[in-house]
Amino acid sequence: MLGRENYNLNAISHDTAISLLQKLLDMNIKVRDVYVDTVGPADKYQAKLSALFPTLNITVASKADDKYPICGAASICAKVCRDRCMTEWEFPETGYDISDSGSGYPSDPNTKRWLRDNVDRIFGFPQFVRFSWSTAEIIIDKHCVRVSWDDDEENEENIPKLNSFFKSVKNRQKFPDTDFIMNKV
């Protein structure tokens, strides 16, 4: 109900690639060929990019960083930038140290240890961590307090759920004590 809206890594990756390509074109940089490592089904991703950028020769391939040297170089640059961002990260929350967090990959025991050591039983992780990441979800399930919202269990017909006030509903029941406010607005 009050959680964040899901924005998965595939969508983030697609939107970022699209944004980067658009910025290059907006800067009048001559782009002819584009090589992209696949995120999701390669054919669908290539069709999406080709539809958005019909003047470019776009190749989307699995393991593109192994097949195309330019993708391998871009992958190295991205990892160096990510590592630098992580080592220089300043948490808005206090008491966290990223220096021994490992690589950030789910198979890295140092990453798992850092997550276990830095989970708050009530608030979960600092905002640096994606709560939707399955590794984080497992740790939250094991180490955090379970929360049950009262309105999750309400089934009475005439009592609206809190979230009903935040979305447009046709023919919503009018409550007599609030009609005067709506008429004044």
C-alpha positions in Angstrom: 0.0 0.0 0.0 2.6 2.6 1.0 5.5 0.9 -0.7 7.6 2.3 -3.5 6.5 1.8 -7.0 8.4 -1.1 -8.7 11.0 0.0 -11.3 12.9 -3.1 -12.2 16.5 -3.2 -13.4 15.4 -4.1 -17.0 13.3 -1.0 -17.2 16.0 1.1 -15.6 18.6 -0.2 -18.1 16.3 0.3 -21.1 15.4 3.8 -20.0 19.1 4.7 -19.3 20.3 3.4 -22.7 17.5 5.3 -24.5 18.3 8.5 -22.6 22.0 8.2 -23.3 21.4 7.7 -27.0 19.0 10.6 -27.1 21.5 12.9 -25.4 24.2 12.0 -27.9 21.9 12.7 -30.8 20.7 16.0 -29.1 24.3 17.0 -28.9 24.7 16.4 -32.6 27.3 13.7 -32.0 27.5 11.5 -35.1 26.3 8.0 -34.1 25.9 5.3 -36.7 26.3 2.0 -35.0 25.2 1.0 -31.5 26.1 -2.2 -29.7 24.2 -3.1 -26.6 24.4 -6.0 -24.2 20.9 -7.5 -23.8 18.7 -6.9 -20.8 15.8 -9.3 -21.3 15.0 -10.8 -24.6 17.5 -9.4 -27.2 15.0 -9.4 -30.1 12.4 -7.3 -28.2 15.0 -4.9 -26.9 16.5 -4.4 -30.3 13.1 -3.8 -31.8 12.3 -1.3 -29.1 15.6 0.6 -29.7 15.3 0.4 -33.5 11.8 1.8 -33.4 12.9 4.7 -31.3 16.1 5.4 -33.3 15.4 4.3 -36.9 18.5 6.0 -38.3 20.9 4.0 -36.2 22.3 0.5 -36.9 21.5 -1.2 -33.5 22.8 -4.6 -32.5 21.5 -6.1 -29.2 23.3 -9.3 -28.2 23.7 -11.5 -25.3 27.3 -11.4 -23.9 27.9 -8.3 -26.1 30.8 -7.4 -23.8 32.6 -10.6 -24.9 31.6 -10.4 -28.6 32.3 -6.7 -29.3 35.4 -4.9 -27.9 33.6 -1.6 -27.6 31.0 -3.2 -25.3 33.8 -4.8 -23.2 35.4 -1.4 -22.8 32.1 0.2 -21.9 31.5 -2.5 -19.3 34.9 -1.9 -17.7 34.3 1.9 -17.6 30.8 1.3 -16.0 32.3 -1.0 -13.4 35.0 1.5 -12.5 32.5 4.3 -12.2 30.2 2.1 -10.1 33.1 1.1 -7.8 34.1 4.8 -7.4 30.6 5.8 -6.6 30.3 3.1 -4.0 33.6 4.0 -2.3 32.7 7.7 -2.2 29.1 7.1 -1.2 27.9 9.3 1.7 24.9 7.9 3.4 22.2 10.3 4.4 21.6 7.9 7.2 24.3 7.7 9.9 26.4 4.8 11.0 27.0 3.0 7.7 30.4 2.1 6.1 30.4 0.8 2.6 34.2 0.0 2.5 33.7 -3.7 3.3 30.5 -4.3 1.4 32.0 -6.5 -1.3 31.2 -6.3 -5.0 27.4 -5.8 -4.7 26.7 -9.1 -6.5 24.3 -11.6 -4.8 26.9 -14.4 -5.0 29.5 -12.3 -3.0 29.7 -13.5 0.6 31.0 -10.0 1.7 27.9 -8.4 0.1 25.6 -10.8 1.9 27.5 -10.3 5.2 27.3 -6.5 4.8 23.6 -6.6 4.2 23.0 -8.9 7.3 25.2 -6.7 9.5 23.5 -3.4 8.3 19.8 -4.3 8.3 17.6 -2.4 10.8 14.9 -4.6 12.3 12.3 -1.8 11.8 13.4 0.3 8.8 15.3 -2.4 6.8 18.2 -1.0 4.8 19.6 2.4 4.1 18.3 3.8 0.8 21.5 2.7 -0.9 20.1 -0.8 -1.0 17.3 -1.9 -3.4 14.6 -3.4 -1.1 13.2 -5.3 -4.1 16.5 -7.2 -4.7 15.8 -10.9 -3.7 18.9 -11.0 -1.6 17.7 -8.0 0.4 14.1 -9.4 0.6 15.4 -12.7 2.1 17.3 -10.9 4.8 14.4 -8.6 5.6 12.1 -11.6 5.8 14.5 -13.4 8.2 15.7 -10.4 10.4 13.1 -7.7 10.4 9.8 -7.2 12.2 6.7 -8.2 10.2 4.2 -5.4 9.6 0.5 -5.9 9.2 -1.5 -2.8 8.2 -5.0 -2.6 9.7 -6.6 -1.6 6.5 -5.3 -4.8 4.8 -7.8 -6.8 6.8 -10.8 -4.5 6.6 -13.6 -6.1 4.6 -16.6 -4.0 5.7 -18.4 -2.7 2.7 -19.0 0.9 3.8 -15.5 1.6 5.1 -13.2 2.8 2.3 -9.6 1.6 2.4 -7.0 4.3 2.8 -5.6 3.7 -0.6 -9.0 4.4 -2.2 -8.5 8.1 -1.6 -5.4 8.1 -3.8 -6.8 6.7 -7.0 -9.6 7.8 -9.3 -12.7 5.6 -8.8 -15.8 6.2 -10.8 -19.1 6.3 -8.8 -17.3 6.5 -5.5 -19.6 6.5 -2.5 -20.2 10.1 -1.3 -20.0 10.6 2.5 -22.6 13.1 3.7 -20.3 14.8 6.2 -17.8 15.6 3.5 -20.2 16.9 0.8 -20.1 20.4 2.2 -16.3 20.5 1.8 -16.5 19.3 -1.8 -19.2 21.9 -2.7 -17.1 24.7 -1.3 -14.0 23.9 -3.3 
